Amino acid sequence: MCGIVGFTGKHNAAPILLEGLKKLEYRGYDSAGIAVMNGSEISVDKVTGRISNLCEKTRDGGAVPGLCGIGHTRWATHGAPTEENAHPHLSNDGRFAVVHNGIIENYLALREELTEAGYRFESETDTEVIVHLIEMYYKGSMREALINTANRLHGSYALGVICSEDPGKIYAAREASPLILGVGPEENFFASDVTALVNNTRNMIYLEDGEFAELSPDAARVFDVTGQDIRKSPVRITWDVQAAEKGGYDHFMLKEIMEQPGAVKATIAPRIKDGRVFFEELSFSRPDLQNIRKIIITACGSAYHAGCAGRYALEKLCRIPVEIELASELRYSDPLIDEHTLVIVISQSGETADTIAALKECRERGAKTIAIVNVVGSTIASLADSTIYTWAGPEIAVATTKGYTTQITILYMLAVYFSSILGYIAGAEVAYTDEIQQLPSRIQQAIDLNPSAEALAKKYHRSKALFFIGRNTDYAVALEGALKMKEISYVHSEAYAAGELKHGTIALIEEKQPVIALCCNHAIMEKTLSNIVEVKSRGAKVLALTFRNNQKILSVADDLLFIPDVDAVFSAAIEIVPLQLLAYYVARENGCDIDKPKNLAKSVTVE
Ligand code: G6P
């Protein structure tokens, strides 16, 4: 999704803005631009395509003098990805420039009103109404103009604004779209996320909905809708800059796959006390949990798949029914939720618009809410009753890997923790905790056991379609395996519950059709084996994912990927790893832009 940056200080702004925009590339975009203020002159440069085009156009920023400015990467929603539609947008009198993330829902009515008032529109965007409103409301005070403008907007926005009559200052506003201030000595910044700022400063102020900011080189002031200053102290970011760099890997995705043992360890370590799982973020007593009639897990994309996989552990250990709902469906489904419902929302970014809306809907209906989130200070983290951070570190590749495995890890831990409070696993708690503590080393083994993933990719990358099959947890992992494959390699991939094949999908099986069969659950191995035989007898080529010494499968599959031996309840976080590697290598064979797949965004902040 779109990204914004802003800078004011004692150095030339353009190179700093361009560096910041490069750090936001991973979010997905199709055009970019910067506006820089030099004295009281605002100059704007915009391009379609990559930031590298903007660097070329501005000679890496050297051709654009000025000590403060704003920048933007645009992921087209209203209007095609053209230079006219790219941000920043200028007011008709050239005194104001605006960058915007989010969607202005009432822009058509505002556009009509502003056109009648004589303002000329140069783009098809919803954003342009903002800059004309600011011009209309400006009577010498930017604070006032910004507040009056915000009062007219319905929808979501993170805004960056400069005004030629306010040299050296950059302004910002936030409503339902992330925006963070970076505070440095004699320089201040804003950006859509911390990764764009962390090279310059570690001190961040998280803006909340309804808050505005006025930044000069010496001060970062936050104010509210009445124009009153709000005191906010910066939070120090502790992860290091290399965490957001490729560190010798060709792609962030491969780096993040390899980081999973460490990331999962970071998720687990602070939550094991005296050999037991413990969440200091939560305060559930046994009666509280006995009062819960059902758990709803809601999320989007891979986070939804993490819920699908974690559900089995929660139901098995806690004996509470668990429903999984796509956030985009739940929000409009008039859900049956009350104070006896525990809702768990999962989101790596903490900013996914549908997940935020679903969370709000559930809260309004009286549910207790827990958020599993990676990005500290994100919207979802601040909305839920309790937030459990995954501590996976920054995830840059659009296709999530360590985000997903750490989310499942938290669900496993919640299952053990709740079950222990409920008194269901007295004798087995140590064994379950041990299983959880073994996850990082087993994930490492799942990486080490599959050097053949690269060669298998060469064999399968030209396939027109890939079918992933499995049962129970294997099916849940198949969903995520198929998503990984399609989103980065563009090979059509779908997951099917193996037992459902004969109700339709088997009609698609023909000679040499690849089928990726997940068989990592001893209890139902024979069942999946029969499905493998069914597809094989119709000519399919089977790539099986199973345990190292699973003789039954070894003898029927054409090709193999392996995981170490593990209890099926906790296997999903391990099973996905070879499938991530396979998807990565297939995408590489197909020459795809692995970290920034076409049409996709890391953080989907619009509906
Ligand atoms: C996008 C990303 C996915 C992610 C989904 C949900 O589609 O490309 O990788 O799973 O959003 O994002 P969230 O930040 O809420 O986990």
Boltz pocket constraint, residues with backbone or C-beta under 6 A from the ligand:
constraints:
  - pocket:
      binder: B
      contacts: [[A, 300], [A, 301], [A, 302], [A, 303], [A, 304], [A, 346], [A, 347], [A, 348], [A, 349], [A, 350], [A, 351], [A, 352], [A, 355], [A, 398], [A, 399], [A, 400], [A, 600], [A, 601], [A, 602], [A, 603], [A, 604]]
      max_distance: 6.0
